[in-house]
Amino acid sequence: MAKTYEMIKTIKTAIYGQDVGSSLADGLEAINKETEKATLLSSEIEEKQSTLEKKYDNQISNMTNGNPSISEMVDFRTSGNTGQSYVTAGKRADALEAQLFEGKKRMQVISHSTGINIEEFPMLEGEQDDSPRFKRAIEYCIQNELTEIRLPNRTYYVLQSINTKGIKLVGVGKPFIPLLDWEYTRPWSNEDKYMEYRNRCKGSIITTDANISIFSSGLTAKNIGIFGNLRSSVGSGIESTSANKAEQEIDLYNCIIVGFKDCGIKCPHGVISASIQKTIIAQNGKNGIFIGRNPINYTGETNLLNIQDSFIIRNESHGIYGDIAGRGIIIQRTSFEYNGEPSDPKRQSPSNINEVVFGCVLNLYNAGGFTNGALDFSNNYSEETYGLLKINAFEPVYGIKIVSNMWKPYDNLHYSCGISLDGWISGVTIDNNNFHTMFDYVLFEKLNNIKNVKIDIPYNGLLLNDVRPTIESRNIGDKTFLSFNSDAIEEVASLRAGTVIEVDYDANVNVTWIKLNTSREPSFNFGVDGTVNENVGYLLMIDETFYGFIQLYSAGNQLWQLRGDRTYLGIGDGSVKLYKVGGVQTVDGSGKLRKIVIDWDGQVLGNGR
């Protein structure tokens, strides 16, 4: 009846005119009188009320466009979208209200299908900060199988560490934390500007000035700012205090971590899998990111570290410092500027490699039966530092790519190094980097075990066994320096003792004939006659002694031919091994592919296999 009253009142005062309005008002008065008898005649009242409502509907529906005062009401009774008509404007209004209410309910269901808003959990009486409400919201999500907590644009102050238990925090838009000034960030500073900077933060911000790490067991978050107090005695933005792999996950997108006494992210027990994208980690008192391998009750592994499109800058020590036991590392399109803050006059400038603060330091170990490797450090940027990347492989590492990075040191008055490599590494590609220094572009540390290197910039130090890189190239003026190094051979066949029964030298043509007993190896393919034989171009070894490259096979006489006199070497037990060696392959004047190799006497041959 309340809706009926409001509609009639609106019609009376806004649309219909006095005569019709009076008639409707009389009807309303009749309804009210009938309602007063409800306790005695409820069934009769209900019947009369229904009759009266029909009467009013008929009165309204019988109005026409002839009366201009009701033209809008006539038009309102029919939907312009669906064409559906209603008996009265009130009926259509009720239908619209029902649709809106149903839509609101559906939106609530959708909104709560994955998560909740933190503002649904207000601070309770007696609570001094926001950490209890976060804990209540997290428990609610777990109990109701929800995965997200959404944070509006405001600053949340916490005094207790938060364990999100895998629940994702989602802010609104891009968070903002202002650049902290020089006098506040210095380790020797006593200035306390925490509140000043806190009040200037914008977006979805979580902050503390307590001696805690804000997040104690990893974090999954998007669009969140995390702000600390450099005057605290301890604390990091995100820490994994447990070795439980379920409490180590870090997945950040479009976040900011600034101003903590220790590190932006601190994972002393490894991190299993970490993804950090479009995130700023800046102006923290130690490392931007620290990853250890302390196992406690787990392995301490970091299976995958994926950092892309981020800024790890202006931290007091290395941007990233990792003691990593694990598998793969991807660091791409990330800036490492100003780590170590070299412009601080109270900080000692480096005089050797051990004093350099790098953008990224990785100490690599194996774990879980796997070797470390598949490391991709590419398209990164840094200036105003004394070093970009340092890798020390304490256990074998395979496959390191350092490509298309730009680095410029703070100055050329003190020692600087673009890339430092040490330890057990096989398969290094250093290519297309743009470095500027008067000191070491690349340094291979002493007593390393590094091999299979492709490099295109100058370097200092020696590789394993004093060999050169596999491929070394660089531009010198308008010319190109190119060096290939192939110091390994590949065994392709091993034939038993007695395969070689005699050797003979023909001085007329200066060749040695190797007599074979092919019946000793019936399954081996000795091949066709002549210089096109399948084994021509292989390096021959008889009883662990190298003889030279096979030049020809005489199928009828079962003979291999070699260059020069090799009879003085003897045949020992007559066992044979054939090897493929490295060389340069090119096209000769006839259009035939030839592989260039060097025989036992230094002669260059063009028939390497």
C-alpha positions as CSV (number, residue, x, y, z in Angstrom):
1,M,0.0,0.0,0.0
2,A,2.9,2.3,0.6
3,K,3.9,2.1,-3.0
4,T,0.3,2.7,-4.1
5,Y,0.1,5.8,-1.9
6,E,3.3,7.2,-3.2
7,M,2.3,6.7,-6.8
8,I,-1.1,8.3,-6.3
9,K,0.5,11.2,-4.5
10,T,2.9,11.8,-7.4
11,I,0.1,11.6,-9.9
12,K,-2.0,14.0,-8.0
13,T,0.6,16.7,-7.6
14,A,2.7,16.3,-10.8
15,I,0.6,15.1,-13.7
16,Y,-3.1,14.7,-13.5
17,G,-4.8,17.9,-12.5
18,Q,-7.2,18.6,-9.7
19,D,-10.4,16.7,-10.8
20,V,-8.7,13.4,-11.4
21,G,-6.4,13.9,-8.4
22,S,-9.4,14.4,-6.1
23,S,-11.0,11.2,-7.3
24,L,-7.8,9.3,-6.6
25,A,-7.4,11.0,-3.3
26,D,-11.0,9.9,-2.4
27,G,-10.0,6.4,-3.3
28,L,-7.0,6.5,-1.0
29,E,-9.1,7.7,1.8
30,A,-11.5,4.8,1.3
31,I,-8.6,2.4,1.4
32,N,-7.3,3.9,4.7
33,K,-10.8,3.6,6.3
34,E,-11.1,0.0,5.2
35,T,-7.6,-0.8,6.6
36,E,-8.6,0.4,10.1
37,K,-11.0,-2.5,10.3
38,A,-8.3,-5.0,9.5
39,T,-8.3,-6.8,12.9
40,L,-12.0,-7.7,12.5
41,L,-12.5,-8.0,8.8
42,S,-9.1,-8.9,7.4
43,S,-10.4,-11.1,4.6
44,E,-13.1,-8.7,3.6
45,I,-10.6,-5.8,3.6
46,E,-8.2,-7.8,1.3
47,E,-11.0,-8.4,-1.2
48,K,-12.1,-4.7,-1.2
49,Q,-8.5,-3.5,-1.4
50,S,-8.0,-5.6,-4.5
51,T,-11.2,-4.3,-6.1
52,L,-10.2,-0.7,-5.4
53,E,-6.7,-1.2,-6.9
54,K,-8.3,-2.5,-10.1
55,K,-10.6,0.5,-10.1
56,Y,-7.6,2.9,-10.0
57,D,-5.7,0.9,-12.6
58,N,-8.8,1.2,-14.9
59,Q,-9.1,4.9,-14.2
60,I,-5.4,5.5,-15.2
61,S,-5.4,3.1,-18.2
62,N,-8.6,4.8,-19.7
63,M,-6.8,8.1,-19.9
64,T,-5.9,9.1,-23.5
65,N,-3.6,11.5,-25.3
66,G,-6.6,13.8,-25.6
67,N,-5.6,15.1,-22.2
68,P,-2.1,16.6,-22.7
69,S,-1.3,16.6,-19.0
70,I,-0.9,12.8,-19.1
71,S,1.0,12.3,-22.4
72,E,4.3,11.4,-20.7
73,M,2.5,8.9,-18.4
74,V,0.9,7.1,-21.4
75,D,4.3,7.0,-23.1
76,F,6.0,5.6,-19.9
77,R,3.7,2.6,-19.8
78,T,5.3,1.0,-23.0
79,S,9.0,0.0,-23.1
80,G,11.0,1.5,-26.0
81,N,13.4,-1.4,-26.0
82,T,11.2,-4.5,-25.7
83,G,7.8,-3.1,-26.8
84,Q,6.1,-4.6,-23.8
85,S,3.1,-2.5,-22.5
86,Y,1.9,-2.3,-18.9
87,V,-1.6,-1.5,-17.6
88,T,-0.3,1.4,-15.6
89,A,2.9,3.4,-15.2
90,G,3.0,2.1,-11.6
91,K,3.1,-1.5,-12.8
92,R,6.0,-0.7,-15.1
93,A,7.8,1.1,-12.3
94,D,7.4,-1.9,-10.1
95,A,8.8,-4.2,-12.9
96,L,11.8,-1.9,-13.3
97,E,12.5,-1.9,-9.6
98,A,12.4,-5.7,-9.5
99,Q,14.8,-5.9,-12.4
100,L,17.2,-3.5,-10.7
101,F,17.0,-5.4,-7.4
102,E,17.7,-8.7,-9.2
103,G,20.7,-7.1,-11.0
104,K,22.1,-5.8,-7.7
105,K,21.8,-9.3,-6.3
106,R,23.6,-10.8,-9.3
107,M,26.4,-8.2,-9.0
108,Q,26.9,-9.1,-5.4
109,V,27.2,-12.7,-6.3
110,I,29.7,-12.0,-9.0
111,S,31.7,-9.6,-6.7
112,H,31.9,-12.3,-4.1
113,S,32.6,-15.2,-6.5
114,T,36.4,-14.6,-6.1
115,G,36.9,-12.2,-3.3
116,I,35.8,-9.5,-0.9
117,N,36.5,-5.9,-0.1
118,I,38.6,-5.2,3.0
119,E,36.1,-2.5,3.9
120,E,33.6,-5.2,4.7
121,F,35.8,-5.9,7.7
122,P,35.9,-2.6,9.7
123,M,38.2,-2.0,12.7
124,L,36.6,-3.2,15.9
125,E,36.5,-1.4,19.2
126,G,39.9,-1.4,20.9
127,E,41.9,-2.2,17.7
128,Q,44.8,0.2,17.1
129,D,45.7,-0.8,13.5
130,D,44.5,-2.6,10.4
131,S,46.3,-5.9,10.9
132,P,43.5,-7.6,12.8
133,R,40.9,-6.8,10.1
134,F,43.3,-8.2,7.5
135,K,43.5,-11.4,9.4
136,R,39.7,-11.7,9.8
137,A,39.3,-11.1,6.1
138,I,41.9,-13.7,5.2
139,E,40.2,-16.3,7.5
140,Y,36.8,-15.4,5.9
141,C,38.2,-16.0,2.4
142,I,39.7,-19.4,3.4
143,Q,36.4,-20.5,5.1
144,N,34.4,-19.5,2.0
145,E,36.8,-20.6,-0.7
146,L,37.5,-17.1,-1.9
147,T,40.8,-16.1,-3.4
148,E,41.1,-12.2,-3.3
149,I,40.8,-9.3,-1.0
150,R,40.3,-6.0,-2.7
151,L,41.8,-2.8,-1.2
152,P,40.3,0.7,-2.1
153,N,42.5,3.7,-2.5
154,R,43.7,4.4,1.1
155,T,46.6,3.8,3.4
156,Y,46.4,0.8,5.8
157,Y,48.6,0.9,8.9
158,V,49.7,-2.4,10.5
159,L,51.6,-3.3,13.6
160,Q,51.6,-7.1,13.2
161,S,53.0,-9.2,10.4
162,I,50.4,-10.6,8.1
163,N,50.3,-14.2,6.7
164,T,48.0,-14.0,3.7
165,K,47.9,-17.8,3.4
166,G,47.9,-17.5,-0.4
167,I,45.0,-15.1,-0.6
168,K,45.7,-12.4,-3.2
169,L,45.6,-8.7,-2.4
170,V,44.3,-6.5,-5.2
171,G,44.5,-2.7,-5.1
172,V,43.0,0.0,-7.4
173,G,45.2,1.4,-10.1
174,K,48.9,2.1,-9.7
175,P,50.2,2.8,-6.2
176,F,52.4,5.8,-5.5
177,I,55.2,6.1,-2.9
178,P,57.3,9.3,-3.2
179,L,61.0,9.3,-3.8
180,L,62.7,9.5,-0.4
181,D,65.2,12.3,0.0
182,W,69.0,11.8,0.4
183,E,69.3,12.9,4.0
184,Y,66.6,10.5,5.1
185,T,67.9,7.4,3.3
186,R,71.6,7.6,4.4
187,P,72.5,4.7,6.8
188,W,74.1,7.4,9.1
189,S,70.9,9.5,9.1
190,N,68.8,10.1,12.2
191,E,66.0,12.0,10.4
192,D,62.5,10.5,10.9
193,K,60.3,11.5,8.0
194,Y,58.1,8.4,8.0
195,M,54.9,10.2,8.6
196,E,55.7,12.9,6.1
197,Y,56.2,10.3,3.3
198,R,53.3,8.1,4.5
199,N,50.9,11.1,4.1
200,R,52.1,11.6,0.6
201,C,51.4,8.0,-0.5
202,K,48.5,7.4,-2.9
203,G,46.7,4.3,-4.0
204,S,46.3,1.1,-2.1
205,I,49.1,1.3,0.5
206,I,50.0,-1.0,3.4
207,T,52.6,0.5,5.8
208,T,54.2,0.1,9.2
209,D,56.8,1.8,11.4
210,A,57.1,-1.1,13.7
211,N,60.1,-3.5,13.8
212,I,58.3,-6.1,11.7
213,S,58.1,-7.4,8.1
214,I,54.7,-6.5,6.8
215,F,54.1,-9.9,5.1
216,S,55.6,-12.9,6.9
217,S,55.0,-15.8,4.4
218,G,55.3,-14.5,0.9
219,L,52.7,-12.5,-1.0
220,T,50.5,-12.6,-4.1
221,A,49.4,-9.1,-5.0
222,K,48.5,-6.6,-7.7
223,N,48.5,-2.8,-7.6
224,I,49.7,-2.7,-3.9
225,G,52.2,-0.3,-2.3
226,I,54.2,-1.5,0.7
227,F,56.0,1.2,2.7
228,G,58.3,0.8,5.7
229,N,60.3,3.0,8.1
230,L,64.1,3.3,7.6
231,R,64.4,4.3,11.3
232,S,63.1,0.9,12.4
233,S,65.7,-1.6,13.7
234,V,64.6,-4.6,11.5
235,G,62.0,-5.5,9.0
236,S,61.4,-6.2,5.3
237,G,58.4,-5.6,3.0
238,I,57.9,-9.3,2.3
239,E,59.6,-12.1,4.1
240,S,59.3,-15.9,4.0
241,T,59.9,-16.9,7.6
242,S,59.0,-20.5,7.0
243,A,60.7,-23.2,4.9
244,N,57.2,-24.6,4.1
245,K,56.9,-24.3,0.3
246,A,53.2,-23.5,0.7
247,E,54.1,-20.3,2.5
248,Q,56.9,-19.1,0.2
249,E,55.0,-18.0,-3.0
250,I,55.7,-14.5,-4.3
251,D,53.8,-13.3,-7.2
252,L,53.8,-9.5,-7.7
253,Y,52.4,-7.3,-10.5
254,N,52.4,-3.5,-10.6
255,C,53.5,-3.2,-6.9
256,I,55.9,-0.9,-5.0
257,I,58.1,-1.8,-2.0
258,V,60.0,1.1,-0.5
259,G,61.8,2.2,2.6
260,F,62.5,-0.9,4.8
261,K,65.4,-1.3,7.2
262,D,66.4,-4.6,5.7
263,C,65.3,-5.8,2.3
264,G,62.3,-5.2,0.0
265,I,61.9,-8.9,-0.3
266,K,63.7,-11.4,2.0
267,C,63.5,-15.2,1.4
268,P,66.3,-16.9,3.5
269,H,64.8,-20.4,2.8
270,G,64.4,-20.0,-1.0
271,V,61.2,-19.1,-2.7
272,I,60.3,-22.2,-4.9
273,S,58.8,-20.0,-7.6
274,A,58.8,-16.2,-7.7
275,S,57.3,-13.9,-10.3
276,I,57.9,-10.2,-10.0
277,Q,56.6,-8.0,-12.9
278,K,56.2,-4.3,-13.4
279,T,57.2,-3.8,-9.8
280,I,59.4,-1.1,-8.1
281,I,61.7,-2.2,-5.2
282,A,63.7,0.8,-4.1
283,Q,65.5,2.6,-1.3
284,N,65.7,-0.3,1.2
285,G,68.5,-0.5,3.8
286,K,70.1,-3.6,2.4
287,N,69.3,-5.6,-0.7
288,G,66.3,-5.0,-2.9
289,I,65.8,-8.8,-3.1
290,F,67.6,-11.4,-0.9
291,I,67.2,-15.1,-1.6
292,G,68.9,-17.7,0.5
293,R,69.0,-21.5,0.6
294,N,68.7,-22.3,4.3
295,P,66.7,-25.6,4.2
296,I,65.5,-26.0,7.8
297,N,62.7,-28.6,7.2
298,Y,62.7,-28.2,3.4
299,T,65.2,-28.1,0.6
300,G,65.8,-24.4,0.4
301,E,65.2,-24.5,-3.4
302,T,64.3,-21.7,-5.7
303,N,63.1,-23.6,-8.8
304,L,62.2,-20.5,-10.8
305,L,63.0,-16.8,-10.4
306,N,61.2,-14.7,-13.0
307,I,61.7,-10.9,-12.8
308,Q,60.6,-8.7,-15.7
309,D,59.9,-5.1,-16.5
310,S,60.8,-3.9,-13.0
311,F,62.9,-1.3,-11.2
312,I,65.2,-2.6,-8.5
313,I,67.0,0.6,-7.7
314,R,68.7,2.8,-5.1
315,N,69.0,0.0,-2.5
316,E,71.9,0.3,-0.1
317,S,73.5,-3.0,-1.2
318,H,73.1,-5.2,-4.2
319,G,69.8,-4.9,-6.1
320,I,69.4,-8.7,-6.1
321,Y,71.6,-11.0,-3.9
322,G,70.8,-14.7,-4.3
323,D,72.3,-17.9,-2.9
324,I,70.1,-19.9,-5.2
325,A,69.8,-23.7,-5.2
326,G,67.5,-24.4,-8.1
327,R,66.8,-24.5,-11.8
328,G,66.1,-21.5,-13.9
329,I,66.4,-17.7,-13.6
330,I,64.9,-15.1,-15.9
331,I,65.8,-11.4,-15.4
332,Q,64.7,-9.2,-18.3
333,R,64.0,-5.6,-19.0
334,T,64.8,-4.5,-15.4
335,S,66.7,-1.4,-14.2
336,F,69.4,-1.7,-11.5
337,E,70.4,2.0,-11.2
338,Y,72.1,3.5,-8.2
339,N,72.3,0.3,-6.1
340,G,75.0,0.8,-3.5
341,E,74.4,4.5,-3.7
342,P,77.9,5.2,-5.0
343,S,77.5,9.0,-4.8
344,D,77.5,8.8,-0.9
345,P,80.8,10.5,0.1
346,K,80.9,8.4,3.2
347,R,80.8,5.1,1.3
348,Q,84.2,3.6,0.2
349,S,84.6,3.4,-3.6
350,P,85.8,0.1,-5.0
351,S,89.4,-0.6,-5.8
352,N,88.9,-4.3,-6.8
353,I,86.2,-6.8,-7.7
354,N,85.5,-7.8,-4.1
355,E,84.4,-4.2,-3.2
356,V,81.9,-3.7,-6.0
357,V,78.2,-3.5,-5.3
358,F,76.4,-5.1,-8.3
359,G,73.0,-4.7,-9.6
360,C,72.6,-8.5,-9.4
361,V,74.7,-11.1,-7.6
362,L,73.9,-14.8,-8.1
363,N,75.7,-17.7,-6.2
364,L,74.4,-20.8,-7.9
365,Y,74.1,-24.3,-6.5
366,N,72.4,-27.6,-7.6
367,A,69.4,-29.1,-5.8
368,G,66.9,-31.9,-6.0
369,G,69.1,-34.0,-8.4
370,F,69.0,-31.2,-11.0
371,T,71.9,-29.0,-12.2
372,N,71.3,-25.3,-12.1
373,G,71.1,-23.4,-15.4
374,A,68.8,-21.9,-18.0
375,L,69.7,-18.4,-16.8
376,D,68.6,-15.5,-19.0
377,F,69.8,-12.0,-18.1
378,S,68.8,-9.8,-21.0
379,N,67.7,-6.3,-22.0
380,N,68.5,-4.9,-18.6
381,Y,69.7,-1.4,-17.8
382,S,72.0,0.2,-15.2
383,E,74.1,3.3,-14.8
384,E,75.4,5.1,-11.7
385,T,76.7,1.7,-10.3
386,Y,80.1,0.1,-10.3
387,G,78.9,-3.3,-11.5
388,L,76.0,-5.0,-13.3
389,L,76.1,-8.8,-12.9
390,K,78.2,-11.2,-10.9
391,I,77.7,-15.0,-11.1
392,N,79.6,-17.6,-9.1
393,A,78.7,-21.2,-9.9
394,F,79.7,-23.3,-6.8
395,E,78.3,-26.4,-8.6
396,P,77.9,-27.1,-12.3
397,V,75.7,-24.7,-14.2
398,Y,74.7,-25.1,-17.8
399,G,73.4,-22.4,-20.2
400,I,73.8,-18.8,-19.3
401,K,72.7,-16.0,-21.7
402,I,73.7,-12.4,-21.0
403,V,72.4,-10.5,-24.0
404,S,71.5,-6.9,-25.0
405,N,72.2,-5.2,-21.6
406,M,73.2,-1.6,-21.2
407,W,75.6,-0.6,-18.3
408,K,77.6,2.5,-17.5
409,P,79.6,2.9,-14.3
410,Y,79.2,5.8,-11.8
411,D,82.6,7.0,-12.8
412,N,85.9,5.8,-14.3
413,L,88.0,6.9,-11.4
414,H,87.4,3.8,-9.4
415,Y,87.4,0.1,-10.4
416,S,84.2,-1.2,-12.1
417,C,83.1,-4.4,-13.8
418,G,80.2,-5.1,-16.1
419,I,80.1,-8.9,-15.7
420,S,82.1,-11.1,-13.3
421,L,81.9,-14.9,-13.9
422,D,83.4,-17.7,-11.7
423,G,83.0,-21.3,-10.8
424,W,81.7,-24.3,-12.9
425,I,79.9,-23.0,-15.9
426,S,79.4,-24.5,-19.4
427,G,77.7,-22.7,-22.2
428,V,77.9,-18.9,-21.8
429,T,76.7,-16.5,-24.4
430,I,77.7,-12.8,-23.9
431,D,76.4,-10.9,-26.9
432,N,75.2,-7.5,-28.1
433,N,75.8,-5.7,-24.8
434,N,76.6,-2.0,-24.5
435,F,79.1,-1.4,-21.7
436,H,81.2,1.7,-21.0
437,T,84.1,1.4,-18.6
438,M,87.9,1.9,-18.4
439,F,88.2,-1.3,-16.4
440,D,86.7,-4.7,-16.9
441,Y,83.8,-5.3,-19.4
442,V,83.9,-9.0,-18.5
443,L,86.1,-10.7,-15.9
444,F,86.7,-14.4,-15.8
445,E,87.9,-15.0,-12.2
446,K,91.1,-16.9,-11.4
447,L,91.0,-20.7,-11.3
448,N,87.5,-20.9,-12.8
449,N,86.1,-23.9,-14.6
450,I,84.3,-22.0,-17.4
451,K,84.1,-23.3,-20.9
452,N,82.0,-23.1,-24.1
453,V,81.9,-19.3,-24.1
454,K,80.6,-17.1,-26.9
455,I,81.6,-13.5,-26.4
456,D,81.7,-10.3,-28.5
457,I,83.3,-7.8,-26.1
458,P,86.8,-7.5,-24.5
459,Y,87.4,-9.6,-21.4
460,N,90.1,-10.2,-18.8
461,G,91.1,-13.5,-17.2
462,L,91.4,-17.1,-18.6
463,L,89.0,-19.9,-19.1
464,L,89.3,-23.5,-18.2
465,N,92.8,-24.9,-19.2
466,D,93.8,-21.5,-20.5
467,V,91.7,-22.0,-23.7
468,R,90.0,-19.1,-25.5
469,P,86.2,-18.7,-25.8
470,T,84.4,-20.9,-28.3
471,I,83.5,-17.9,-30.4
472,E,85.0,-14.5,-29.8
473,S,84.1,-11.5,-31.9
474,R,84.1,-7.8,-31.7
475,N,84.4,-4.7,-33.9
476,I,87.8,-2.9,-33.9
477,G,87.3,0.3,-35.8
478,D,85.8,-0.6,-39.2
479,K,87.1,-4.2,-39.0
480,T,85.9,-7.3,-37.2
481,F,87.9,-9.6,-34.9
482,L,86.6,-13.2,-35.0
483,S,88.1,-16.2,-33.3
484,F,86.7,-19.8,-33.2
485,N,87.8,-22.3,-30.6
486,S,87.1,-26.0,-31.0
487,D,89.0,-28.0,-28.4
488,A,86.9,-31.1,-28.1
489,I,86.6,-34.3,-30.3
490,E,83.6,-36.6,-30.6
491,E,84.1,-40.4,-30.8
492,V,82.0,-41.9,-33.6
493,A,83.3,-45.5,-33.6
494,S,85.3,-47.9,-31.5
495,L,86.6,-51.2,-33.1
496,R,88.1,-54.1,-31.2
497,A,91.7,-55.2,-31.0
498,G,93.0,-56.8,-34.2
499,T,91.1,-54.6,-36.5
500,V,94.5,-53.2,-37.7
501,I,97.0,-55.9,-38.6
502,E,99.7,-54.0,-40.5
503,V,101.0,-50.5,-41.6
504,D,103.2,-49.8,-44.6
505,Y,104.7,-46.6,-46.0
506,D,104.8,-45.8,-49.8
507,A,107.6,-43.2,-50.3
508,N,106.7,-42.7,-53.9
509,V,103.5,-41.0,-53.0
510,N,104.2,-40.2,-49.4
511,V,101.3,-42.1,-47.9
512,T,100.8,-44.7,-45.1
513,W,98.6,-47.7,-45.8
514,I,96.7,-49.2,-42.8
515,K,95.8,-52.9,-43.4
516,L,92.5,-53.9,-41.9
517,N,90.9,-57.2,-40.9
518,T,87.3,-56.2,-41.5
519,S,86.1,-59.6,-40.4
520,R,86.8,-58.5,-36.8
521,E,83.9,-56.0,-37.0
522,P,81.3,-57.5,-39.3
523,S,78.6,-55.0,-38.2
524,F,80.7,-51.9,-38.9
525,N,80.2,-50.1,-42.2
526,F,83.7,-49.8,-43.8
527,G,82.0,-48.2,-46.8
528,V,82.6,-47.7,-50.5
529,D,85.8,-47.5,-52.4
530,G,87.7,-44.2,-52.9
531,T,87.8,-40.7,-51.5
532,V,84.0,-40.5,-51.1
533,N,84.2,-43.3,-48.5
534,E,81.9,-42.7,-45.4
535,N,84.9,-42.6,-43.0
536,V,87.2,-40.3,-45.0
537,G,87.7,-37.1,-42.9
538,Y,87.6,-38.9,-39.6
539,L,90.6,-38.7,-37.2
540,L,92.1,-42.2,-36.8
541,M,93.4,-43.5,-33.4
542,I,95.2,-46.9,-33.2
543,D,95.7,-48.3,-29.7
544,E,95.3,-44.8,-28.1
545,T,97.7,-43.1,-30.6
546,F,96.5,-40.5,-33.0
547,Y,97.6,-41.2,-36.6
548,G,95.9,-38.5,-38.7
549,F,92.9,-38.0,-41.0
550,I,91.7,-40.9,-43.2
551,Q,92.1,-39.8,-46.9
552,L,90.9,-42.9,-48.9
553,Y,89.6,-46.4,-48.5
554,S,90.5,-49.3,-50.8
555,A,87.6,-51.7,-50.5
556,G,89.3,-54.4,-52.6
557,N,92.5,-54.4,-50.5
558,Q,90.9,-53.4,-47.2
559,L,93.2,-50.5,-46.7
560,W,92.9,-47.0,-45.2
561,Q,95.2,-44.3,-46.6
562,L,96.8,-41.5,-44.5
563,R,99.2,-38.7,-45.4
564,G,103.0,-39.0,-44.7
565,D,104.9,-41.7,-42.9
566,R,103.2,-42.9,-39.7
567,T,104.7,-46.4,-39.5
568,Y,107.0,-45.5,-36.7
569,L,104.0,-45.2,-34.3
570,G,103.3,-48.9,-34.4
571,I,99.9,-50.6,-34.1
572,G,99.9,-51.9,-30.6
573,D,96.9,-54.2,-30.1
574,G,95.3,-53.0,-33.4
575,S,92.2,-51.5,-31.8
576,V,90.7,-48.5,-33.5
577,K,88.7,-45.4,-32.6
578,L,87.4,-42.8,-35.1
579,Y,86.7,-39.2,-34.1
580,K,84.9,-36.2,-35.5
581,V,86.8,-32.9,-34.9
582,G,85.7,-29.3,-35.1
583,G,86.5,-27.1,-38.0
584,V,85.2,-24.4,-40.3
585,Q,82.8,-25.4,-43.1
586,T,82.5,-23.4,-46.2
587,V,81.8,-23.7,-50.0
588,D,84.7,-24.4,-52.4
589,G,85.1,-23.1,-56.0
590,S,83.1,-26.0,-57.4
591,G,80.1,-25.2,-55.1
592,K,80.9,-28.2,-52.8
593,L,80.7,-27.9,-49.1
594,R,84.1,-28.5,-47.4
595,K,85.1,-28.7,-43.8
596,I,88.5,-27.3,-43.1
597,V,90.7,-29.3,-40.6
598,I,94.4,-29.5,-39.8
599,D,96.3,-32.8,-40.1
600,W,99.1,-34.1,-37.8
601,D,101.8,-32.2,-39.6
602,G,100.0,-28.8,-39.7
603,Q,98.7,-29.3,-43.2
604,V,95.3,-27.7,-43.9
605,L,92.9,-30.2,-45.4
606,G,89.5,-29.6,-46.9
607,N,87.9,-33.0,-46.4
608,G,87.0,-33.0,-42.7
609,R,84.0,-35.0,-41.8
